Amino acid sequence: MTNSTPFVVHSLFILFISVSLSCTHVHDKNVCLPEPAIKAGVAKISGSIGNMKLPEGEKKIIIEIFVSNPVTAEESKYVTNLSVNNRFSLEVPLECSTSICGFNFGTETKTYGSGFIGLAQDNELQMNIVINDKGDAEIDATGGLNFTYDDMMNISIALGRFEDYHNRSDFYKMSPKEFAEHELTISLKERSNAALDSLTLSVEIKNFLKDQFNIRFLKGRLFYYKEEAENSFKMSQIENSFYSAYSAEEPGKQYYSFLRDFNLNNPQYLYCYSYSEFMQKFLSIAAFKIPKIEDIPIEIWLKGVKATVQSVLGFNSGLFYDILAANAYALQINNRKEPLTNKQIENISNYYKDNKEEYSKILIRKNEELKKSLEKTNDLKVNETPVVAKEKLIDAIISKYKGYVVMIDFWATWCIPCMNAHGDMKPLKDSLIDKDIVFVYLTDGSSPKPLWEGKIKDIGGEQYYLTDKEWEYVMNSFGFTAIPSYLVYDKKGQLKQKFTGFPGTDKMREMIVALLP
């Protein structure tokens, strides 16, 4: 399932490939971006947008910035509007001294321009944008990391090419070792060439892309031997019209020895959008048996981790382990929505001190944000799905809320646009807290239940966890092929609105308020 939201750059944060001709990747410091440091701060962006005409019915121009946070392991979105004099400004919180971020600008229904920008806490970025006669955005930018126009635009193209590139092989015929060798020496090179072919990019950005592609390829491909082997077997069965049982082996620890070749202590990885995804997947690898950090002092927890993975990684200290521990806490904060305990805060302060104190500031600040968010989300109710025929499921749910306007949100934990929409909706929901409206949320088994149980703590509302068959029927019955999708019912239980893609808070407010007294 996909999403029809008009703002699309954030979806490119998770693409991957590499242009290296071998697995070993060594940077020339003379052609790399400035070395980022973990540092809580803000980067300033200001600029103007000229010659932009609003389509009929639209009221404002929206500028969005997407930031990947390596310490707290979440993507953040920051939004501002174009002023009456066609100018904008925004202060963007960063966890690193420098960062590469996505940006979009447009209306709630149309994107006029998007790309990637380089931000620096000590160097304001100024962007002057003009819409030419063809409707294309011409951008002149100074400051920040001083990206060229080609860099800003072509990063997106390179990442998009990778997303569109697909290669298959009979992985089920390969041992884990053969799979890793095949993917690193053949697939990685093919995808790299397809992504960067004929694009004009600075050497610094090519090196950034090598890092981003490598780290994403590891997380998205090499860490999934069992799944890839079993999927390729299923495809072979379908093509040959016969079926038999097959289960691929779970790779042992030494399978992951290819990680030695990627210099995982390289601070340039802090620029990569897939870095936290890589770290959190690393924490879950079965062969490593890494425990939850819970109240274990970080030094002791890391000692156990290193005893397991040092022989695979080839090193036992450095940036990688500091980020890994931070991401272990981030899993608790982001996925389980559990605030840090007093003991955990003490452990964080004791470990991340002196030249690592910024980690402590960032994690504790994130924890305070979670606590405040949970205090506001006090309307959460987890419901049992009505025991009725699937054809009557939605009617049964709606009937529970007679006399209320009901907004039904179809979502999933893995759907970034869904999660972004939930964040955007929070101020609107707060403003309607005393009104006759109920917010109902539906998801299915594609959202792992433990993760769902954590996420809904921050979403609130009336939550339902459908079976896959129930979900499939309801989605099909309303003609939905993507999420987020929405249904809006009036107080009499009559369906008034049905749409896919978050339309923005202003339009959502208009639809809801029109049904309230």
Backbone torsions as a table, in degrees:
resi	resn	phi	psi	omega
1	MET	NA	146.2	-178.9
2	THR	-125.5	-175.2	-177.0
3	ASN	-131.8	147.7	-176.0
4	SER	-102.1	13.0	-179.7
5	THR	-55.8	141.2	-176.6
6	PRO	-72.6	-19.2	-178.9
7	PHE	-94.1	116.7	-164.7
8	VAL	-117.4	-12.4	-172.8
9	VAL	-61.1	-35.7	-177.5
10	HIS	-61.1	-24.5	179.7
11	SER	-70.9	-17.6	179.3
12	LEU	-86.2	-4.7	-179.4
13	PHE	-64.8	-17.7	-172.4
14	ILE	-111.1	22.7	179.2
15	LEU	-89.3	166.1	-172.5
16	PHE	-154.9	157.7	170.1
17	ILE	165.6	-180.0	178.4
18	SER	-147.1	146.6	177.7
19	VAL	-103.6	7.2	178.1
20	SER	-68.1	143.1	176.2
21	LEU	-85.9	-10.8	173.2
22	SER	-138.7	174.6	-177.8
23	CYS	-73.6	-31.8	-176.7
24	THR	-71.0	131.9	-178.9
25	HIS	-127.4	111.1	-179.3
26	VAL	-119.0	126.9	-177.5
27	HIS	-86.8	144.9	165.8
28	ASP	-92.7	113.6	-175.0
29	LYS	-58.9	-21.8	-179.2
30	ASN	-73.4	-16.7	-177.0
31	VAL	-124.7	25.9	177.3
32	CYS	-109.0	161.0	172.0
33	LEU	-64.7	159.7	178.4
34	PRO	-53.7	140.7	-177.2
35	GLU	-66.8	118.8	-179.1
36	PRO	-75.5	147.6	176.1
37	ALA	-122.8	145.2	175.7
38	ILE	-66.6	117.3	-176.0
39	LYS	-160.1	122.3	176.5
40	ALA	-76.0	126.9	-179.0
41	GLY	-175.1	-170.7	179.0
42	VAL	-129.2	149.5	171.9
43	ALA	-113.3	139.5	-178.1
44	LYS	-100.2	138.1	174.9
45	ILE	-127.7	135.0	174.3
46	SER	-144.5	160.0	179.7
47	GLY	170.7	-164.7	-178.6
48	SER	-144.3	157.6	174.9
49	ILE	-129.8	119.1	-176.0
50	GLY	-112.8	154.8	174.6
51	ASN	62.4	35.6	-179.7
52	MET	-110.3	122.0	-177.4
53	LYS	-106.3	130.5	-179.6
54	LEU	-75.1	132.7	173.9
55	PRO	-64.0	158.3	179.9
56	GLU	-59.2	132.5	179.8
57	GLY	93.2	-17.0	178.6
58	GLU	-88.6	145.6	-174.4
59	LYS	-114.5	-17.2	-174.3
60	LYS	-154.8	157.8	173.5
61	ILE	-99.9	131.0	-175.6
62	ILE	-111.8	133.9	174.3
63	ILE	-114.1	126.8	-179.2
64	GLU	-121.2	137.6	174.9
65	ILE	-121.3	131.6	-179.7
66	PHE	-112.5	126.0	-175.4
67	VAL	-122.0	132.4	174.2
68	SER	-96.4	127.5	-174.3
69	ASN	-106.8	110.6	-173.7
70	PRO	-72.3	-25.5	-177.5
71	VAL	-85.3	-50.4	-178.5
72	THR	-90.3	-2.7	167.7
73	ALA	60.3	35.9	175.8
74	GLU	-134.9	149.8	172.7
75	GLU	-87.3	134.0	178.4
76	SER	-113.8	147.8	177.0
77	LYS	-120.7	132.6	178.8
78	TYR	-123.0	134.8	-169.7
79	VAL	-128.7	141.3	170.0
80	THR	-143.2	169.3	180.0
81	ASN	-116.2	155.3	175.9
82	LEU	-73.6	132.6	-179.0
83	SER	-77.9	175.9	-178.5
84	VAL	-65.3	-23.4	177.3
85	ASN	-97.2	21.0	174.2
86	ASN	66.0	27.6	178.2
87	ARG	-117.2	161.1	176.4
88	PHE	-145.6	157.0	173.8
89	SER	-152.2	150.9	-176.0
90	LEU	-157.2	138.1	171.6
91	GLU	-104.7	121.6	-173.1
92	VAL	-109.6	114.6	176.8
93	PRO	-64.6	134.4	178.0
94	LEU	-126.9	152.9	174.0
95	GLU	-99.5	-5.1	177.2
96	CYS	-127.5	156.4	179.8
97	SER	-61.2	-31.3	177.5
98	THR	-136.4	154.0	-176.2
99	SER	-157.3	152.2	172.2
100	ILE	-105.5	125.9	-172.5
101	CYS	-130.0	153.6	173.7
102	GLY	-86.4	152.7	174.4
103	PHE	-141.7	148.9	173.7
104	ASN	-136.3	151.0	166.3
105	PHE	-144.0	144.9	-178.1
106	GLY	166.0	-159.9	176.4
107	THR	-103.0	-174.8	179.5
108	GLU	-71.3	-14.0	-177.9
109	THR	-117.7	-11.1	-175.9
110	LYS	-145.0	134.3	174.1
111	THR	-94.3	127.5	179.8
112	TYR	-96.1	-27.0	-179.8
113	GLY	-163.6	149.7	178.6
114	SER	-156.7	159.5	179.4
115	GLY	172.4	-155.5	-179.3
116	PHE	-129.4	141.2	-179.1
117	ILE	-126.3	156.3	175.6
118	GLY	-106.2	123.4	-178.3
119	LEU	-110.2	148.7	177.0
120	ALA	-139.1	135.4	-177.8
121	GLN	-64.4	-25.1	-176.3
122	ASP	-107.6	14.9	-177.8
123	ASN	-150.0	99.4	-176.7
124	GLU	-59.6	138.4	176.9
125	LEU	-94.7	127.4	176.4
126	GLN	-114.8	126.4	-177.1
127	MET	-124.2	122.7	174.2
128	ASN	-112.5	117.0	-172.9
129	ILE	-116.6	134.1	177.4
130	VAL	-129.0	133.1	175.2
131	ILE	-88.8	116.6	-177.1
132	ASN	-79.0	179.8	-175.6
133	ASP	-63.1	-22.5	178.6
134	LYS	-85.4	-4.9	-178.6
135	GLY	89.0	6.6	178.8
136	ASP	-91.1	152.8	-179.3
137	ALA	-90.5	126.0	172.1
138	GLU	-105.0	123.7	-171.1
139	ILE	-119.8	128.4	173.4
140	ASP	-116.2	116.2	-174.6
141	ALA	-127.0	138.3	174.5
142	THR	-135.2	151.0	-179.5
143	GLY	91.3	-168.2	-175.3
144	GLY	60.6	-128.2	175.6
145	LEU	-97.1	9.7	174.5
146	ASN	56.5	49.1	175.4
147	PHE	-68.2	145.8	171.9
148	THR	-78.7	165.0	177.0
149	TYR	-60.0	-41.6	179.7
150	ASP	-61.2	-41.9	178.7
151	ASP	-62.5	-46.3	-177.7
152	MET	-59.5	-39.9	-176.1
153	MET	-85.9	-37.6	-171.2
154	ASN	-81.7	-18.6	172.2
155	ILE	-58.6	-44.9	179.6
156	SER	-60.8	-42.7	-178.2
157	ILE	-64.0	-44.1	-179.1
158	ALA	-61.3	-45.2	180.0
159	LEU	-66.7	-39.5	179.0
160	GLY	-65.3	-36.9	177.7
161	ARG	-62.5	-39.9	179.0
162	PHE	-63.9	-41.6	-178.9
163	GLU	-58.6	-34.1	-177.3
164	ASP	-85.7	-6.4	-176.1
165	TYR	-92.3	125.8	179.9
166	HIS	-129.2	134.4	174.6
167	ASN	-133.8	143.6	-178.4
168	ARG	-126.0	155.7	174.7
169	SER	-157.7	167.0	179.7
170	ASP	-82.9	72.6	-175.6
171	PHE	-64.0	-28.4	-178.7
172	TYR	-65.7	-17.2	177.2
173	LYS	-86.2	-4.3	-175.7
174	MET	-105.4	144.4	169.2
175	SER	-73.5	165.3	176.8
176	PRO	-54.1	-41.2	179.8
177	LYS	-64.4	-43.2	179.4
178	GLU	-64.9	-38.6	178.2
179	PHE	-60.7	-49.2	-179.1
180	ALA	-60.9	-43.9	-179.9
181	GLU	-63.4	-42.5	179.8
182	HIS	-62.7	-47.7	-176.0
183	GLU	-68.5	-36.4	-177.9
184	LEU	-77.0	-30.8	-175.9
185	THR	-99.2	-18.9	-177.8
186	ILE	-118.1	-63.1	-174.3
187	SER	-60.7	-43.9	-178.2
188	LEU	-60.0	-43.8	-179.4
189	LYS	-67.1	-43.8	-179.3
190	GLU	-61.5	-46.0	-177.6
191	ARG	-67.8	-33.5	178.7
192	SER	-64.1	-50.2	-179.2
193	ASN	-60.4	-41.1	-180.0
194	ALA	-65.1	-35.3	-176.0
195	ALA	-73.4	-41.3	-170.9
196	LEU	-103.6	0.9	-176.8
197	ASP	-55.0	122.3	172.0
198	SER	66.9	8.7	179.2
199	LEU	-82.8	140.6	175.3
200	THR	-88.0	114.5	-178.4
201	LEU	-141.9	146.2	174.3
202	SER	-69.3	159.1	179.1
203	VAL	-61.6	-37.8	179.7
204	GLU	-60.6	-42.6	-178.3
205	ILE	-73.8	-33.4	174.4
206	LYS	-60.8	-41.1	178.3
207	ASN	-66.2	-39.5	175.2
208	PHE	-59.7	-45.0	-179.5
209	LEU	-64.4	-36.3	176.4
210	LYS	-58.8	-44.5	179.4
211	ASP	-65.2	-47.5	-178.8
212	GLN	-61.1	-44.4	-178.9
213	PHE	-66.1	-43.2	-179.8
214	ASN	-60.9	-50.9	-173.9
215	ILE	-67.1	-34.6	178.6
216	ARG	-73.4	-36.7	179.2
217	PHE	-64.8	-38.7	177.3
218	LEU	-62.0	-51.7	-176.9
219	LYS	-68.0	-39.9	-172.3
220	GLY	-90.0	-11.6	-176.4
221	ARG	-131.3	-59.8	-173.7
222	LEU	-66.3	-27.4	179.5
223	PHE	-81.8	3.8	-174.7
224	TYR	-126.6	42.2	179.7
225	TYR	-57.0	-51.0	-175.6
226	LYS	-57.6	-47.3	-178.7
227	GLU	-65.8	-42.0	-179.2
228	GLU	-66.2	-40.4	179.6
229	ALA	-64.9	-45.0	-178.5
230	GLU	-68.7	-36.4	177.2
231	ASN	-66.6	-40.3	179.3
232	SER	-67.0	-33.3	176.5
233	PHE	-65.8	-43.7	178.5
234	LYS	-59.6	-42.0	179.9
235	MET	-64.0	-39.4	179.2
236	SER	-65.5	-35.5	179.0
237	GLN	-66.4	-43.7	179.8
238	ILE	-63.2	-44.2	-177.9
239	GLU	-65.7	-31.2	-177.7
240	ASN	-99.9	5.1	175.2
241	SER	56.8	35.7	171.0
242	PHE	-145.1	159.8	-171.1
243	TYR	-135.7	136.4	175.2
244	SER	-150.1	165.1	-176.6
245	ALA	-80.3	144.7	176.6
246	TYR	-157.5	135.7	175.6
247	SER	-136.4	120.4	-179.5
248	ALA	-77.1	153.7	179.3
249	GLU	-75.2	150.0	173.9
250	GLU	-83.0	121.8	-176.4
251	PRO	-58.9	144.6	175.1
252	GLY	-81.0	177.7	-174.3
253	LYS	-58.4	-42.4	-174.3
254	GLN	-69.5	-15.9	174.4
255	TYR	-55.0	-35.1	-173.3
256	TYR	-84.0	12.4	-179.3
257	SER	-64.5	-15.4	176.4
258	PHE	-63.4	-17.0	179.5
259	LEU	-64.2	-22.8	177.9
260	ARG	-56.1	-30.6	-171.6
261	ASP	-83.9	3.1	-173.4
262	PHE	-113.8	11.4	173.0
263	ASN	46.0	61.3	-171.2
264	LEU	-70.2	-5.7	172.6
265	ASN	-87.6	2.3	-177.8
266	ASN	-67.3	117.2	-178.6
267	PRO	-64.0	-16.6	178.0
268	GLN	-62.8	-21.4	177.2
269	TYR	-64.6	-19.1	178.6
270	LEU	-62.4	-20.5	176.0
271	TYR	-76.5	-17.2	-167.8
272	CYS	-84.1	132.2	-178.7
273	TYR	-67.2	-24.1	-177.4
274	SER	-92.4	3.2	-173.9
275	TYR	-62.7	-48.0	-179.8
276	SER	-67.8	-38.0	175.5
277	GLU	-59.3	-41.4	177.2
278	PHE	-60.5	-47.5	-177.6
279	MET	-62.6	-43.7	-176.4
280	GLN	-71.6	-32.8	173.4
281	LYS	-68.2	-39.5	177.2
282	PHE	-56.4	-42.8	-179.3
283	LEU	-63.3	-23.2	-175.6
284	SER	-100.4	-0.3	-178.3
285	ILE	-62.2	124.1	-173.3
286	ALA	-58.8	-39.4	-175.2
287	ALA	-64.8	-24.2	-177.1
288	PHE	-86.4	-23.5	177.7
289	LYS	51.5	46.8	-179.0
290	ILE	-80.1	122.9	-178.4
291	PRO	-77.9	161.4	170.4
292	LYS	-60.7	148.7	-175.4
293	ILE	-75.5	-34.9	177.1
294	GLU	41.2	-129.1	-177.4
295	ASP	-97.1	13.4	-179.6
296	ILE	-70.9	130.1	173.7
297	PRO	-54.5	140.6	-172.4
298	ILE	-58.9	-40.7	-179.0
299	GLU	-59.8	-41.0	-179.1
300	ILE	-71.3	-42.4	178.7
301	TRP	-60.7	-45.7	-179.9
302	LEU	-66.2	-33.2	177.9
303	LYS	-59.9	-43.4	178.0
304	GLY	-66.7	-40.5	178.4
305	VAL	-62.0	-47.3	-177.7
306	LYS	-63.3	-35.6	179.0
307	ALA	-60.2	-28.3	-179.4
308	THR	-89.5	-42.6	-167.9
309	VAL	-104.4	-11.2	-176.8
310	GLN	-58.2	-39.4	-178.7
311	SER	-68.0	-23.7	178.1
312	VAL	-83.0	-44.2	-174.7
313	LEU	-82.7	-32.0	-179.8
314	GLY	88.5	8.3	177.0
315	PHE	-151.3	159.7	-176.1
316	ASN	-131.2	19.0	176.6
317	SER	-157.1	166.8	174.4
318	GLY	118.9	-174.1	-175.7
319	LEU	-53.4	-41.8	-176.6
320	PHE	-53.9	-48.1	-176.9
321	TYR	-69.8	-34.4	177.5
322	ASP	-65.4	-42.9	178.7
323	ILE	-69.1	-37.1	-179.8
324	LEU	-61.1	-44.8	179.4
325	ALA	-64.5	-41.8	178.0
326	ALA	-60.8	-40.6	-179.8
327	ASN	-70.5	-26.1	175.0
328	ALA	-64.7	-39.5	174.2
329	TYR	-70.1	-36.2	-179.5
330	ALA	-62.2	-34.6	176.9
331	LEU	-59.6	-39.9	179.3
332	GLN	-68.6	-44.4	-176.3
333	ILE	-71.4	-46.1	-172.7
334	ASN	-83.4	-44.3	-173.7
335	ASN	-89.9	-46.3	-178.6
336	ARG	-89.6	-11.4	-179.7
337	LYS	53.0	44.8	178.8
338	GLU	-110.7	117.3	177.7
339	PRO	-59.6	154.9	177.8
340	LEU	-65.1	143.8	174.2
341	THR	-79.1	165.0	177.2
342	ASN	-59.5	-37.1	179.3
343	LYS	-66.0	-40.7	178.7
344	GLN	-64.2	-41.4	177.4
345	ILE	-61.9	-40.6	176.6
346	GLU	-62.6	-43.9	179.6
347	ASN	-63.1	-40.8	179.2
348	ILE	-63.5	-45.4	-179.1
349	SER	-65.8	-35.3	-179.3
350	ASN	-72.4	-33.4	-177.3
351	TYR	-87.7	-49.2	-177.9
352	TYR	-89.7	82.6	179.9
353	LYS	-133.8	176.2	-177.5
354	ASP	55.9	-118.0	-176.4
355	ASN	-77.2	-1.1	177.2
356	LYS	-112.2	12.8	-174.2
357	GLU	-62.1	-26.7	-178.8
358	GLU	-61.8	-34.3	176.2
359	TYR	-57.3	-46.6	-178.5
360	SER	-61.2	-44.5	179.2
361	LYS	-58.9	-45.1	-175.6
362	ILE	-67.4	-46.3	-178.6
363	LEU	-65.6	-42.5	-179.1
364	ILE	-68.9	-37.5	175.8
365	ARG	-62.8	-42.1	178.0
366	LYS	-62.8	-39.1	179.5
367	ASN	-63.7	-41.2	178.4
368	GLU	-65.0	-37.4	177.2
369	GLU	-63.2	-40.8	178.5
370	LEU	-63.6	-44.9	-178.5
371	LYS	-61.0	-41.4	178.8
372	LYS	-66.7	-39.7	-179.9
373	SER	-64.5	-42.7	-179.8
374	LEU	-67.0	-31.7	177.6
375	GLU	-64.7	-35.9	-179.4
376	LYS	-77.3	-30.4	-177.1
377	THR	-89.9	79.8	-176.4
378	ASN	-112.0	13.3	-178.3
379	ASP	-107.1	13.4	-176.5
380	LEU	-65.6	132.1	172.9
381	LYS	-141.1	120.0	177.8
382	VAL	-91.2	120.0	-173.5
383	ASN	-106.2	147.3	167.9
384	GLU	-76.3	136.5	178.4
385	THR	-67.3	131.0	-179.9
386	PRO	-53.5	137.6	-180.0
387	VAL	-86.5	83.4	179.4
388	VAL	-139.9	168.5	173.8
389	ALA	-60.2	145.9	-176.2
390	LYS	-58.9	-26.8	178.9
391	GLU	-66.4	-22.4	-176.9
392	LYS	-108.8	7.8	-172.1
393	LEU	-62.0	-51.5	-177.2
394	ILE	-63.7	-41.6	177.7
395	ASP	-59.8	-39.0	179.9
396	ALA	-66.1	-38.6	178.5
397	ILE	-67.9	-47.6	-178.5
398	ILE	-60.5	-36.7	-176.9
399	SER	-64.0	-20.0	-179.9
400	LYS	-72.3	-17.2	-172.4
401	TYR	-120.7	46.4	-179.7
402	LYS	-61.3	137.4	179.9
403	GLY	85.1	3.8	179.3
404	TYR	-120.3	146.8	164.5
405	VAL	-70.9	137.1	-177.3
406	VAL	-124.7	124.5	172.5
407	MET	-109.5	120.8	179.0
408	ILE	-103.2	127.8	-177.0
409	ASP	-114.1	116.8	174.0
410	PHE	-90.3	120.3	-172.6
411	TRP	-148.3	176.6	175.5
412	ALA	-152.4	153.5	-178.5
413	THR	-64.9	-27.2	-177.0
414	TRP	-87.5	-5.0	-174.8
415	CYS	-90.3	102.3	-178.0
416	ILE	-60.3	-45.2	177.3
417	PRO	-59.9	-34.4	176.4
418	CYS	-62.3	-47.8	-177.6
419	MET	-66.7	-37.5	176.3
420	ASN	-62.9	-40.1	179.4
421	ALA	-63.9	-38.7	177.9
422	HIS	-60.3	-41.8	177.8
423	GLY	-64.4	-42.7	180.0
424	ASP	-64.4	-31.3	-175.7
425	MET	-79.0	-15.5	-173.7
426	LYS	-56.7	-47.4	179.1
427	PRO	-62.5	-37.8	178.6
428	LEU	-64.7	-45.2	179.1
429	LYS	-61.6	-40.6	179.2
430	ASP	-62.0	-38.1	-178.0
431	SER	-72.7	-16.9	-178.0
432	LEU	-108.5	15.4	-170.7
433	ILE	-61.3	-29.5	-178.8
434	ASP	-100.6	10.3	-179.0
435	LYS	-95.9	166.2	-178.2
436	ASP	-84.5	68.1	178.4
437	ILE	-138.5	143.1	178.5
438	VAL	-123.4	133.8	176.7
439	PHE	-103.1	118.4	-176.6
440	VAL	-112.4	135.1	-176.7
441	TYR	-123.1	128.4	179.9
442	LEU	-118.6	135.1	171.2
443	THR	-144.1	-178.5	-177.4
444	ASP	-139.3	-166.4	-174.7
445	GLY	-66.4	-10.4	175.4
446	SER	-68.6	-17.4	173.2
447	SER	-96.1	108.9	-179.5
448	PRO	-52.5	131.7	-171.2
449	LYS	-58.8	-43.1	178.2
450	PRO	-60.5	-38.8	178.7
451	LEU	-68.1	-42.4	177.7
452	TRP	-59.0	-43.7	-179.2
453	GLU	-61.9	-29.9	176.5
454	GLY	-78.2	-47.2	-175.5
455	LYS	-61.4	-38.5	-174.7
456	ILE	-68.9	-17.6	176.8
457	LYS	-61.4	-31.6	-178.1
458	ASP	-94.4	-12.8	-178.6
459	ILE	-93.9	-42.4	-179.2
460	GLY	75.9	-159.5	178.0
461	GLY	76.3	-170.3	-179.9
462	GLU	-92.8	111.4	-172.1
463	GLN	-106.1	137.7	177.1
464	TYR	-132.1	139.2	179.0
465	TYR	-115.7	101.7	-173.9
466	LEU	-84.2	157.4	169.6
467	THR	-72.9	163.1	-179.8
468	ASP	-61.2	-37.9	-179.4
469	LYS	-68.4	-40.0	177.7
470	GLU	-63.3	-45.8	179.7
471	TRP	-60.0	-49.3	-178.0
472	GLU	-59.0	-43.4	-178.9
473	TYR	-65.5	-47.2	-177.1
474	VAL	-63.8	-44.6	178.4
475	MET	-58.9	-47.1	-179.0
476	ASN	-65.9	-37.9	-176.3
477	SER	-65.1	-27.4	177.9
478	PHE	-100.1	3.5	178.5
479	GLY	73.5	22.4	179.6
480	PHE	-84.3	133.2	176.0
481	THR	-122.2	3.4	-175.9
482	ALA	-151.7	162.6	173.7
483	ILE	-130.9	154.1	2.6
484	PRO	-71.7	143.1	172.3
485	SER	-128.6	157.3	-170.6
486	TYR	-139.5	148.3	169.6
487	LEU	-127.0	137.7	177.5
488	VAL	-126.1	122.4	-178.7
489	TYR	-112.1	146.4	175.3
490	ASP	-83.5	-177.0	-175.0
491	LYS	-67.7	-16.6	178.8
492	LYS	-91.7	2.4	180.0
493	GLY	81.5	18.9	179.3
494	GLN	-94.3	132.5	178.9
495	LEU	-69.7	123.3	-178.3
496	LYS	-111.9	-27.8	-178.2
497	GLN	-140.7	142.8	176.7
498	LYS	-146.7	120.5	-176.5
499	PHE	-160.2	159.0	177.5
500	THR	-115.7	139.5	-179.1
501	GLY	93.0	129.8	-179.7
502	PHE	-65.7	122.6	-173.8
503	PRO	-86.1	-0.6	-175.0
504	GLY	101.6	153.1	-174.7
505	THR	-67.8	-33.9	-179.0
506	ASP	-62.9	-47.6	-179.2
507	LYS	-70.4	-34.8	176.7
508	MET	-64.0	-41.7	178.2
509	ARG	-61.2	-44.8	-179.2
510	GLU	-58.9	-44.7	-179.2
511	MET	-63.6	-41.0	-177.1
512	ILE	-73.6	-49.2	-177.0
513	VAL	-60.3	-33.5	179.6
514	ALA	-61.9	-22.2	-178.3
515	LEU	-98.6	-6.3	179.4
516	LEU	-94.4	154.6	179.7
517	PRO	-68.3	NA	NA
